[in-house]
Amino acid sequence: MLLRPPGVYRVDGDTALLTDVMHRGDYATGRRVLDIGTGTGALALAAASAGAASVTAVDLSLRSVAATWLNSRLHRAPVTVRRGDLFGPVREGRFDLVLANPPYVPALTSALPRHRMGRCWDAGRDGRAILDRICADVPAALTEDGVVLIVHSEVCDEDRTIAALREGGLEAAVVGRATVPFGPVMRARAELLEAQGLVRPGQRDEEIVVVEGRRG
């Protein structure tokens, strides 16, 4: 059970899929792990329980930082928590495994919210505002044999994520998939997504993918 203050992203199917991929692939054991956009700290705690050598969790939200700190203490998980924008607080660090479950829901505007619940999922008109930043910056945060696992919806175009990671010098491929019903936000934006050609008319489920990028 995780504490989740108002305004902090709740654990959902995307978190569960990424956690499952991490466990099945034994990605975390003995590794230095970074969880970007940690929310409640669910992925950070999962990495710690999987035997990570160290875990650092980062979030821009003060509430998320507080929630992760509390949850790590309640679960007696050795997680270092930092507040800041993506890789900013750990710019000098290098990690063996980076986990990312960023905001990825397409929105009406390219402006990103900073002080309301919407920042947990709003990610610009195509849903890639944060994804593209992660793909561009993660190579510099990885060790020589480092790996990044990123989870997002099919509406954000997995091929673009793979191409962006490869452009940064990483080998990239989809390593996990799951089909889930639209959540409340996606249902509310179904007509917008249809109008943008991001989902089929009448589509009310989505495929969630986990993309791996690794140094060759």
Secondary structure, DSSP 8 states (H G I E B T S, - for coil): -----TTS----HHHHHHHHHHHHTT-STT-EEEEES-TTTHHHHHHHHTT-SEEEEEES-HHHHHHHHHHHHHTT--EEEEESSTTGGGTT--EEEEEE----B--SSS---SSSGGGGTB--TTS-HHHHHHHHHGGGGEEEEEEEEEEEEGGG-HHHHHHHHHHTT-EEEEEEEEEEE--HHHHHTHHHHHHTTSS-TT--EEEEEEEEEE--
